[in-house]
Amino acid sequence: MKNRDADRHPGPWRVMKVDSEFAGLLLAAAFLVMGAVGLDIGKWFVMGALGLGVAVALLLRYTRKA
């Protein structure tokens, strides 16, 4: 009987050295963005949410008195 597993490519997981929690969160975020951008109204929602987030971040950055 031939050993066919010896010739198999090890795949990307032998090279990637990331925490499984980070990889899972990244994968979940990617699926959400792909799903939202795939819809016509979702594209505008994602762009609007990013724009609003940047605006709030800049507002907090320049109005904080620490």
FENUR-V237003 format. One record per residue. N is the residue number from 1. PHI is phi in radians with two decimals (none if undefined). Layout:
N|PHI + N|PHI
This chain:
1|none + 2|-1.40 + 3|-1.68 + 4|-1.50 + 5|-1.32 + 6|-1.21 + 7|-1.60 + 8|-1.24 + 9|-1.25 + 10|-1.21 + 11|1.48 + 12|-1.32 + 13|-1.33 + 14|-1.33 + 15|-1.65 + 16|-1.31 + 17|-2.06 + 18|-2.16 + 19|-1.22 + 20|-1.15 + 21|-1.15 + 22|-1.12 + 23|-1.12 + 24|-1.16 + 25|-1.15 + 26|-1.13 + 27|-1.16 + 28|-1.12 + 29|-1.13 + 30|-1.12 + 31|-1.15 + 32|-1.14 + 33|-1.16 + 34|-1.10 + 35|-1.18 + 36|-1.25 + 37|-1.33 + 38|-1.18 + 39|-1.53 + 40|-1.11 + 41|-1.33 + 42|-1.15 + 43|-1.06 + 44|-1.22 + 45|-1.14 + 46|-1.14 + 47|-1.15 + 48|-1.17 + 49|-1.15 + 50|-1.13 + 51|-1.10 + 52|-1.14 + 53|-1.11 + 54|-1.13 + 55|-1.10 + 56|-1.17 + 57|-1.11 + 58|-1.17 + 59|-1.07 + 60|-1.19 + 61|-1.16 + 62|-1.69 + 63|-1.89 + 64|-1.32 + 65|-2.04 + 66|-1.86
